[in-house]
Amino acid sequence: MHTPTPPARLQAWRDRAGVLSPALNAAVEACLARPVDQAECADVLDLLTMMGCDASTLAAALWFALSRADAALWQAEAPRLPQEVRRLVEGQQAAEQVWALHAQRTQDGGSEGLRRLLLAIIRDLRVVFVLLARQLARLRAATALPEAERTELARLTRDIHAPLANRLGIWQLKWELEDLAFRHLQPDTYKRIARLLDERRTDREAFIRESLDELGRALADAGIRAELAGRPKHIYSIWKKMQRKELEFGELYDIRAVRVLVDTVADCYAALGVVHTLWPHLPREFDDYLARPKDNGYRSLHTAVIGPRDKTLEVQIRTHEMHRANELGVAAHWRYKEGSGADAEFEAKIAWMRKLLETRSDDEGTLAANLRTELMEDRVYLLTPRGEVVDLPHGGTVLDFAYHVHTEVGHRCRGAKVNGRIVPLTFQPQSGDRVEILTAKQAEPSRDWLSPHHGYLNSARARDKVRAWFRRLAHDANLAVGRAMFERELKRLALPEVDLAKLPAHFHLKTQDELLVALALNEISAGQIARALQEAAQPLESDDAIMPVATVRPAPTRDPGALSIEGIGNLLTTLARCCQPLPGDPVRGFITRGRGVSVHRADCASLARLARRDPDRVIEVAWGKANAQAYEVDVELRGYDRKGLQKDVAGVISNAGTPILASSSRAIAKSGEVEMRFALRVRDFEQLSTLLGRLVALPNVLEARRIGSARAS
């Protein structure tokens, strides 16, 4: 059959494009009139059509090729194109930085970070389809390229495109991407395996036909309606299995293989009985993925038998529905194939992508909106100066980045550059930013890095490393710092002297020294100390108490007014000691074994670990009205005057959810200082302590403290 030449193939698209969309039609016309690679464009359109992509995706694929061939044309036409098409082109342009980073690498390995970066900067999954289709089109024509360019194209395919196609379950592209990349990267091995296949091709094909005929007759005699086919085994897959199982080519059972598709699960087992009756089976080569599906959902029966002519034969049996699901990627077994794990959140994202392959929506606007919503990342992917990818939780700072690179880099960090610009250590970079850490010769972490009020570190891992550094200091030094912090907290909250001996037991510690060292290392926060001081200071004069005597303690309660458990009703609840939630804090519950519901702060690290282990046991909880009492307090702030100081102070108070009832300020011209006073409504000591800490962390602020007494409201 004659294959149309590239211009004719694009010409054939002209009539179709006019019906599909104006943007696609304009792109086809422009490609026919300009010096773009028309063969590649035609291949990309055919591949995207095979995957069921919409007209906007087809148009964006061509407009990206045109933007690279004629930048002036793109600048002129882009404003007239639909926003959706422009966004898809921009996604392809963003991916160019990943290709550039890959080209800069000096050694193989570590490509997972680049794949994650690609998915982080691309907000629309359809861009990935275009990237895969274009890469396959280029790889098909790679024999005409210089060797160095051909090798780099194959390495990029092996590291980025083939694993993505595998994870998305696009098998039609996956196997060809893998085989072509393998052919260019290891030509001798590829030719050897291809030669072994070719030498036996005629015999193998005759064997498969004979096996299919014999099995087809046996299934028909058993009254089982089935569709049979030889199952192709790809060269790269053969080589991978030989490497993984340390087998020679002749020892592989599945070089000769058939697939049986039936209507129901019952037919699957009936067909298996027919196969095992017809031919002797190899017991160790049987896998029942119907009764025990793989973790990723893959379902099928696999067995190996001694078939006609006493040759081994692999038989896979599944329903038509299972086959469609497996081929489309809902059950794509990428973890099994790649031999590596993945965190639950990233795996869930990939699973959603696979499901999308089964969806065909006529409402492109709705589809695009869903894509953008579902693909929002909860991690950021950053680049080192050498182009390596480091991923941090969303909200991570450049200091978190330094500690992620290496503990010693974090300890010696004194500054950072993001994309060549110097930024403060609290700066939160975005995916794709290049971060350079500026270090000193000596390791000198600051205790301020441990304070959540200053915003230096947002990852528990980094804070643990800083604590470990200070823990190695002399015990007396930590003790002195802890005592100074404790006394400062007393002064801030305007409390009388408190018997320190009462506090260690509150935190399950034995001595006062242990308490002060834990405070110095931020293992106990100032807010937790504030709560303990509140309890230790009881009973206070009635007009000086921030909270009533009936303070909520970390003890079991069945008071229906204390907590409301969403969707469950009245259960035994316990306030977790790890984070000590207080009324008004955002909280979540964890169903324990035998102790009811343990209530944690929503941001509790212990809860996060429990949720990763047993997500089904996490439930929503909310404070009841019984804990809604608030108190009025007066706060004084002193600092050096500057432009915007009052606005910044008001912003911190507002962000803390603390209403301002009254305010005043007074400038002291002689010293250049300003004094501000606020009447605030707070719920307890801890909220007040946290607020005072955040105020002191503002530039130019010297002191923030409570004055006078509190009043119930």
C-alpha positions in Angstrom: 0.0 0.0 0.0 1.4 3.4 -1.0 2.2 5.8 1.9 1.5 9.5 1.1 4.5 11.8 1.1 4.7 14.3 4.0 3.3 17.3 2.1 0.4 15.0 0.9 -0.2 13.8 4.4 -0.4 17.4 5.6 -2.5 18.3 2.6 -5.0 15.6 3.6 -5.2 17.2 7.1 -6.3 20.5 5.5 -9.8 19.4 4.8 -10.2 17.7 8.2 -8.7 20.7 10.1 -11.2 23.1 8.6 -14.0 21.1 10.1 -12.3 20.6 13.5 -11.2 24.1 14.5 -10.0 27.4 12.9 -6.8 27.4 15.0 -5.9 23.9 13.7 -6.8 24.9 10.1 -4.6 28.0 10.3 -1.7 25.9 11.7 -1.9 23.4 8.9 -2.0 26.1 6.3 1.1 27.8 7.9 3.0 24.5 8.1 2.4 23.9 4.4 3.7 27.4 3.6 6.8 27.5 5.8 10.0 25.5 6.2 9.0 23.3 9.1 9.6 19.5 9.2 6.4 18.5 7.5 7.1 14.7 8.0 7.4 15.3 11.8 4.3 17.4 11.9 2.3 14.8 10.0 3.5 12.0 12.3 2.7 14.1 15.4 -0.9 14.7 14.2 -1.4 11.0 13.4 -0.1 9.9 16.8 -2.2 12.5 18.7 -5.2 11.4 16.8 -4.5 7.8 17.7 -4.5 8.8 21.4 -7.9 10.6 20.9 -6.6 14.1 21.6 -8.8 17.1 20.8 -8.4 19.8 18.1 -6.9 22.3 20.5 -4.1 19.8 21.3 -3.4 19.1 17.6 -3.3 22.9 16.9 -0.9 23.5 19.8 1.4 20.8 18.5 1.7 22.5 15.1 1.9 26.1 16.5 4.8 25.1 18.7 6.7 23.8 15.7 5.9 27.0 13.9 7.0 29.1 16.9 10.4 27.5 16.7 10.7 27.8 12.9 9.4 31.4 12.7 9.3 33.4 15.9 8.0 36.5 14.1 5.0 34.5 12.8 4.2 33.2 16.3 4.4 36.7 17.8 2.0 37.9 15.2 -0.5 35.1 15.3 -0.5 34.2 19.1 -2.8 37.0 20.2 -5.4 35.8 17.7 -5.4 32.2 18.8 -7.7 30.8 21.6 -6.3 31.1 25.1 -6.4 27.3 25.5 -4.1 26.8 22.4 -1.7 29.5 23.6 -1.5 27.8 27.0 -0.7 24.5 25.5 2.1 26.0 23.4 3.5 27.7 26.5 3.5 24.4 28.3 5.7 22.9 25.5 8.0 25.9 25.7 8.3 25.4 29.4 9.3 21.8 28.9 12.4 23.1 26.9 14.1 23.9 30.2 13.9 20.2 31.2 15.5 19.2 27.9 18.3 21.7 28.5 18.9 20.5 32.0 19.1 16.9 30.7 21.6 17.9 28.1 23.8 19.5 30.8 24.0 16.3 32.9 27.4 14.7 32.9 26.3 11.2 34.0 23.3 8.9 33.8 20.8 8.4 36.7 18.7 10.6 38.8 16.2 11.2 36.0 13.2 10.9 38.4 13.7 14.5 39.5 13.6 15.8 35.9 10.4 13.8 35.3 8.8 15.3 38.4 10.0 18.8 37.4 8.4 18.3 34.0 5.0 17.4 35.6 5.3 20.2 38.0 5.8 23.0 35.4 3.2 21.6 33.0 -0.3 22.3 34.3 -2.2 20.6 31.5 -1.7 16.9 30.9 -2.3 17.2 27.1 1.1 18.9 26.8 2.6 15.5 27.9 0.8 13.8 25.0 2.3 16.3 22.5 5.8 15.9 24.0 5.6 12.1 23.7 4.2 12.2 20.1 6.8 14.7 19.0 9.7 12.7 20.6 8.5 9.5 18.9 8.3 11.2 15.5 11.8 12.6 15.9 13.1 9.2 17.0 11.6 7.5 14.0 13.7 9.8 11.8 16.8 9.8 14.0 18.9 7.6 11.7 19.5 10.7 9.5 21.0 12.6 12.4 24.6 12.9 13.4 25.6 10.2 15.9 26.1 12.6 18.9 22.6 14.2 18.3 21.0 10.8 17.8 22.5 9.5 21.0 21.4 12.5 23.0 17.9 12.2 21.6 17.8 8.5 22.6 19.1 9.3 26.1 16.4 11.9 26.6 13.8 9.4 25.4 15.1 6.7 27.8 15.3 9.0 30.8 12.1 11.1 30.4 9.7 10.2 27.6 9.5 6.4 27.8 9.0 6.3 31.6 6.3 8.9 31.3 4.5 6.9 28.6 4.9 3.9 30.8 3.4 5.7 33.8 0.5 7.0 31.8 -0.1 3.6 30.3 0.2 4.8 26.7 1.6 1.4 25.5 1.2 2.2 21.8 4.0 4.8 22.3 5.9 3.3 25.2 7.1 0.2 23.5 8.3 2.0 20.3 10.0 4.8 22.3 11.8 2.1 24.4 12.8 0.0 21.4 14.1 2.9 19.3 16.0 4.5 22.2 17.6 1.1 22.9 18.5 0.7 19.2 20.4 3.9 19.2 22.0 3.6 22.6 23.1 0.0 22.5 23.1 -0.9 18.8 25.1 -4.1 19.1 22.9 -5.6 21.8 19.8 -4.5 19.9 21.0 -6.2 16.7 22.0 -9.4 18.5 18.5 -9.8 20.1 16.8 -8.7 16.8 18.9 -11.3 15.0 17.9 -14.0 17.4 14.3 -13.1 16.9 14.6 -13.0 13.1 16.4 -16.3 13.0 13.4 -17.9 14.7 10.7 -15.6 13.3 9.3 -18.0 10.7 9.4 -20.9 13.1 7.9 -18.8 15.9 5.1 -17.4 13.7 4.2 -20.9 12.5 4.2 -22.1 16.1 1.9 -19.3 17.2 -0.5 -20.0 14.4 -0.6 -23.7 15.3 -1.1 -22.8 19.0 -3.9 -20.4 18.2 -5.7 -22.9 16.0 -5.4 -25.7 18.5 -6.5 -23.5 21.5 -9.3 -21.9 19.5 -10.8 -25.3 18.7 -10.6 -26.4 22.3 -12.3 -23.2 23.6 -15.0 -23.5 20.9 -15.7 -27.1 21.9 -16.0 -25.9 25.6 -18.5 -23.3 24.5 -16.3 -20.4 25.4 -16.4 -17.3 23.1 -12.9 -15.9 22.9 -10.7 -13.6 20.9 -7.2 -14.9 20.4 -4.0 -13.2 19.2 -0.3 -13.6 19.3 1.2 -11.2 21.9 4.2 -9.3 20.6 7.3 -9.2 22.7 9.5 -6.1 22.2 13.2 -6.1 22.0 13.9 -3.8 24.9 11.4 -5.8 27.1 13.2 -9.0 26.2 16.6 -7.5 27.1 15.3 -6.1 30.4 13.9 -9.5 31.4 17.2 -11.2 30.5 19.0 -8.7 32.7 16.5 -8.9 35.6 16.3 -12.7 35.8 19.9 -13.4 34.5 18.5 -15.6 31.8 19.8 -16.4 28.3 17.5 -15.7 25.3 16.5 -19.4 24.9 15.5 -19.6 28.6 12.7 -17.0 28.3 9.2 -18.6 28.5 7.3 -15.6 27.0 9.2 -15.2 23.7 6.3 -17.2 22.3 3.0 -15.9 23.8 -0.7 -15.7 23.1 -3.5 -13.6 24.7 -7.0 -14.8 25.2 -9.8 -12.2 25.6 -13.2 -13.4 26.9 -16.4 -11.8 28.1 -16.6 -12.5 31.9 -14.4 -13.4 34.9 -16.0 -16.8 35.0 -14.9 -17.3 31.3 -11.3 -16.4 32.3 -11.1 -19.4 34.8 -13.0 -21.7 32.4 -10.5 -20.8 29.6 -7.6 -21.4 32.1 -9.0 -24.9 32.7 -9.1 -25.5 29.0 -5.5 -24.4 28.6 -4.3 -26.6 31.4 -6.2 -29.6 30.1 -4.9 -29.1 26.6 -1.2 -28.6 27.5 0.9 -29.4 30.6 1.5 -26.3 32.7 4.5 -25.1 34.6 3.3 -24.6 38.2 5.8 -22.0 39.2 4.9 -19.8 36.2 1.3 -19.3 37.1 0.0 -15.9 38.4 -3.6 -15.1 39.3 -3.9 -11.3 39.1 -7.7 -11.6 39.2 -8.0 -13.0 42.7 -5.0 -10.9 43.8 -4.7 -7.9 41.5 -1.4 -6.0 41.6 -1.2 -3.0 43.8 -1.7 -0.8 40.8 -4.9 -2.6 39.7 -3.5 -4.8 36.9 -5.8 -7.8 36.4 -5.1 -10.9 34.3 -4.3 -14.6 34.5 -0.8 -15.6 33.5 0.3 -19.1 32.9 3.1 -20.9 31.0 2.6 -24.3 29.4 4.4 -26.9 27.3 2.6 -26.3 24.0 2.8 -27.9 20.6 6.2 -29.4 19.6 7.1 -29.5 23.4 7.9 -25.7 23.3 7.1 -23.3 26.1 4.3 -20.9 25.6 3.0 -18.1 27.8 -0.8 -17.6 27.8 -2.5 -14.4 29.2 -6.2 -14.6 29.9 -8.4 -11.5 30.7 -11.8 -10.0 29.9 -12.1 -7.4 27.1 -12.8 -4.7 29.8 -9.6 -5.6 31.7 -7.6 -5.5 28.5 -8.9 -2.0 27.7 -8.1 -0.8 31.2 -4.6 -2.4 31.2 -3.8 -1.0 27.8 -5.1 2.5 28.6 -3.1 2.7 31.7 -5.5 2.5 34.6 -3.6 -0.6 35.7 -0.2 0.5 34.3 2.4 -1.4 36.2 5.1 1.3 36.1 6.5 0.6 39.6 7.0 -3.1 38.8 8.7 -2.3 35.5 10.9 0.6 36.7 11.9 -1.2 40.0 11.4 1.9 42.1 8.9 3.2 44.6 7.0 6.5 44.7 5.4 8.5 47.5 1.6 8.1 47.9 0.8 11.7 46.8 2.8 11.5 43.5 1.4 8.0 42.8 -2.2 9.3 43.3 -1.5 12.1 40.8 -0.2 9.6 38.2 -3.2 7.4 38.8 -5.5 10.3 38.1 -3.6 11.0 34.9 -4.2 7.4 33.8 -7.9 7.6 34.5 -8.0 10.7 32.3 -7.0 8.6 29.3 -10.3 6.9 29.5 -12.2 10.2 29.5 -13.4 11.9 26.4 -15.2 15.2 27.1 -16.9 17.4 24.5 -16.7 20.3 26.9 -13.0 21.3 26.4 -13.3 24.2 28.8 -14.5 22.0 31.6 -11.8 19.5 30.8 -9.1 22.1 30.9 -10.4 23.5 34.2 -10.3 20.0 35.7 -6.8 19.5 34.4 -5.5 22.6 36.0 -7.2 21.8 39.3 -6.0 18.2 39.5 -2.5 18.9 38.5 -1.8 21.5 41.2 1.4 20.4 42.9 1.9 20.2 46.7 5.7 20.3 46.2 8.1 22.6 44.5 10.9 21.4 42.2 14.1 23.5 42.4 17.4 23.4 40.5 20.9 23.4 41.9 23.6 25.4 40.0 24.6 22.1 38.3 21.0 21.5 37.1 20.1 18.7 39.7 16.5 18.7 40.8 15.6 19.1 44.5 12.0 18.8 45.6 10.7 20.5 48.8 7.3 20.6 50.4 5.2 23.6 49.2 6.2 26.6 51.2 9.8 25.5 51.7 12.4 28.2 52.0 15.9 28.6 50.5 17.2 27.6 53.9 15.1 24.4 53.8 16.7 23.9 50.3 20.2 24.2 51.8 19.6 21.6 54.5 18.0 19.3 51.8 21.2 19.5 49.7 23.4 18.6 52.7 23.4 19.2 56.5 26.7 21.0 56.4 25.6 23.3 53.6 22.6 24.3 55.8 24.8 24.9 58.9 27.1 27.1 56.9 24.4 28.9 54.9 24.6 32.7 55.1 22.6 33.7 52.1 21.1 32.5 48.8 20.6 33.5 45.2 17.5 32.6 43.3 17.9 32.9 39.5 21.0 35.0 40.2 19.2 37.5 42.5 20.1 37.6 46.3 17.1 36.8 48.5 16.6 36.5 52.2 16.8 33.1 53.8 13.0 33.1 54.4 12.4 33.4 50.6 10.1 30.7 49.2 11.2 29.8 45.6 8.9 28.4 43.0 9.2 25.3 40.8 11.8 25.7 38.1 13.9 28.3 40.1 17.6 27.8 40.2 18.9 28.2 43.8 22.5 28.9 44.8 23.4 28.7 48.5 26.1 31.2 49.8 28.1 29.6 52.6 30.6 30.6 55.3 33.7 28.6 56.3 32.3 27.9 59.8 29.1 26.3 60.7 27.0 28.7 62.7 23.3 28.1 62.7 21.1 30.6 64.4 18.6 29.7 67.1 16.2 32.1 65.3 16.0 29.4 62.5 14.1 27.2 64.9 11.4 29.8 65.7 8.3 29.3 63.6 7.6 33.1 64.0 10.6 34.0 61.9 9.8 31.7 59.0 13.3 30.5 58.2 12.5 26.7 58.2 9.2 25.1 57.2 10.3 21.5 57.1 10.6 19.3 60.1 13.6 17.5 58.6 15.6 20.8 58.5 14.6 21.9 62.0 15.7 18.5 63.4 19.2 19.1 61.9 19.4 22.5 63.5 18.3 21.1 66.8 20.9 18.3 66.6 23.6 20.9 66.0 22.7 22.9 69.1 22.2 19.7 71.1 25.9 19.0 70.6 26.8 22.3 72.3 27.7 22.4 75.9 24.8 21.6 78.2 25.3 24.8 80.2 25.0 26.9 77.0 21.7 25.4 76.1 20.5 25.7 79.7 21.4 29.4 79.8 19.6 30.1 76.5 16.5 28.2 77.7 16.4 30.1 81.0 16.6 33.5 79.1 13.8 32.4 76.7 11.7 31.4 79.7 12.1 34.7 81.5 11.4 36.6 78.3 8.1 34.7 78.0 7.2 35.6 81.5 7.9 39.2 80.8 6.0 39.2 77.4 2.9 37.8 79.0 3.1 40.0 82.1 2.9 37.1 84.4 4.1 37.0 88.0 7.0 34.7 89.0 6.0 31.1 88.5 7.4 28.1 90.3 9.4 26.4 87.6 9.2 23.1 89.4 5.5 22.7 88.4 6.2 22.7 84.7 8.4 19.7 83.8 5.7 17.2 84.6 3.4 19.0 82.2 5.7 18.0 79.4 6.6 14.5 80.7 10.1 15.7 81.7 11.8 14.9 85.0 13.8 18.1 85.7 13.7 21.8 85.2 17.0 21.6 83.3 15.5 19.2 80.8 12.6 21.6 80.3 14.9 24.6 79.7 17.1 22.7 77.3 14.0 21.5 75.4 12.9 25.1 75.2 16.3 26.2 73.9 16.2 23.5 71.2 12.6 24.5 70.3 11.4 21.0 71.1 8.9 22.8 73.2 7.6 26.0 71.6 7.0 29.3 73.3 3.3 28.8 72.8 3.3 25.5 74.7 5.2 27.2 77.5 2.5 29.9 77.5 -0.2 27.3 78.0 1.7 25.6 80.8 2.4 29.0 82.4 -1.3 29.7 82.3 -2.1 26.5 84.1 0.7 26.9 86.6 -0.4 30.5 87.4 -3.9 29.4 88.4 -5.7 30.5 90.4 -5.2 34.1 89.4 -7.3 37.1 90.2 -10.5 36.8 88.2 -9.8 39.9 86.1 -6.2 38.8 85.3 -7.0 35.4 83.8 -6.8 34.8 80.2 -8.8 31.6 80.4 -11.3 30.3 83.0 -10.1 27.8 85.6 -11.8 24.9 83.7 -8.9 24.9 81.1 -9.0 22.1 78.5 -6.3 19.6 79.4 -5.0 16.6 77.4 -7.4 14.2 79.1 -10.2 12.0 77.9 -13.6 13.8 77.5 -17.1 12.8 76.6 -18.4 16.3 76.8 -20.5 16.8 73.6 -19.9 20.5 73.8 -16.1 20.2 73.9 -15.6 18.6 70.5 -18.0 17.7 67.7 -17.0 14.7 65.6 -18.1 15.1 62.0 -20.3 12.3 60.8 -19.8 10.0 63.8 -21.4 11.6 66.9 -20.3 11.4 70.5 -17.1 9.4 70.9 -14.4 9.3 73.6 -11.9 12.0 72.6 -8.3 12.6 73.8 -6.3 15.8 73.1 -2.9 14.6 71.8 0.1 15.5 73.9 2.4 15.7 70.9 0.9 19.0 69.8 -1.5 19.9 72.6 -4.3 21.5 70.6 -6.2 24.4 72.2 -9.8 25.6 71.6 -9.9 27.5 68.3 -6.9 25.7 66.7 -7.6 24.0 63.4 -7.8 20.3 64.4 -8.3 16.8 62.9 -9.0 13.5 64.6 -7.3 10.1 64.4 -9.2 6.9 65.4 -7.0 5.0 67.8 -7.3 1.4 68.8 -9.1 1.3 72.1 -8.7 5.0 73.1 -11.4 6.6 70.9 -10.4 9.6 68.8 -7.1 11.4 69.4 -7.4 15.0 68.5 -4.3 16.8 66.9 -3.6 20.1 65.5 -4.1 20.1 61.7 -0.4 20.8 61.1 0.9 18.3 63.6 3.8 16.3 62.3 2.8 13.2 64.3 -0.6 13.3 62.7 1.0 13.6 59.2 3.0 10.4 59.9 -0.1 8.6 61.1 -2.2 9.8 58.1 0.4 8.5 55.7 0.3 5.1 57.4 -3.5 4.8 57.9 -5.3 7.5 55.9 -8.7 5.9 56.4 -8.5 6.5 60.2 -8.2 10.3 59.9 -11.5 12.2 60.4 -12.7 15.7 60.6 -13.4 17.3 64.0 -14.4 20.8 65.2 -14.5 22.6 68.5 -17.9 22.9 70.1 -19.5 26.2 71.2 -18.5 25.6 74.8 -15.0 26.7 74.1 -15.8 29.9 72.2 -15.0 32.3 75.1 -12.6 35.2 74.3 -10.7 37.7 76.3 -9.6 41.3 75.8 -5.9 42.1 76.4 -3.8 45.2 76.0 -0.5 44.8 74.0 2.3 47.3 73.8 4.8 47.3 70.9 8.0 49.4 70.7 10.4 49.8 67.8 12.3 52.1 65.5 9.9 54.0 63.2 9.9 53.2 59.5 7.6 53.5 56.5 4.9 50.8 56.5 5.6 49.6 60.1 2.1 50.2 61.3 0.7 48.5 58.3 2.9 45.4 58.8 2.0 45.2 62.5 -1.8 45.4 61.7 -1.3 42.7 59.0 0.3 40.3 61.5 -2.5 40.8 64.0 -5.1 40.4 61.3 -3.5 37.2 59.9 -3.4 35.7 63.4 -7.2 36.0 63.5 -7.1 38.4 66.4 -9.7 41.3 66.3 -8.4 44.8 67.0 -10.8 46.6 69.4 -8.8 49.8 69.7 -5.3 51.1 68.8 -3.1 54.1 69.3 0.5 55.1 68.5 3.0 57.7 69.7 6.2 58.8 68.0 9.3 59.6 70.2 11.2 62.1 68.1 14.3 62.2 70.3 15.0 58.4 69.9 13.3 57.8 66.6 11.2 55.2 68.2 7.5 54.6 68.0 5.2 53.1 70.6 2.0 51.4 69.6 -0.8 50.1 71.9 -3.6 47.7 70.9 -6.7 46.3 72.6 -7.1 42.8 71.2 -9.5 39.9 71.6 -7.7 36.6 72.1 -8.8 33.1 73.2 -5.9 32.0 75.4 -2.2 32.5 76.4 -0.9 30.4 73.5 -2.6 32.6 70.8 -1.2 35.7 72.6 2.3 34.2 72.8 2.3 33.3 69.2 1.2 36.7 68.2 3.8 38.5 70.3 6.5 36.3 68.8 5.4 37.2 65.2 5.3 40.9 66.1 8.9 40.8 67.5 10.1 39.1 64.3 9.1 42.1 62.2 11.9 44.4 61.1 12.6 47.4 63.4 10.4 45.9 66.2 12.3 45.9 69.6 9.7 44.6 72.0 6.1 43.4 72.1 4.4 42.5 75.4 1.2 42.3 77.2 0.3 45.1 79.7 -2.4 45.4 82.3 -4.9 42.6 82.8 -7.3 40.5 80.7 -11.0 41.0 80.6 -13.6 38.3 79.7 -15.8 39.2 76.7 
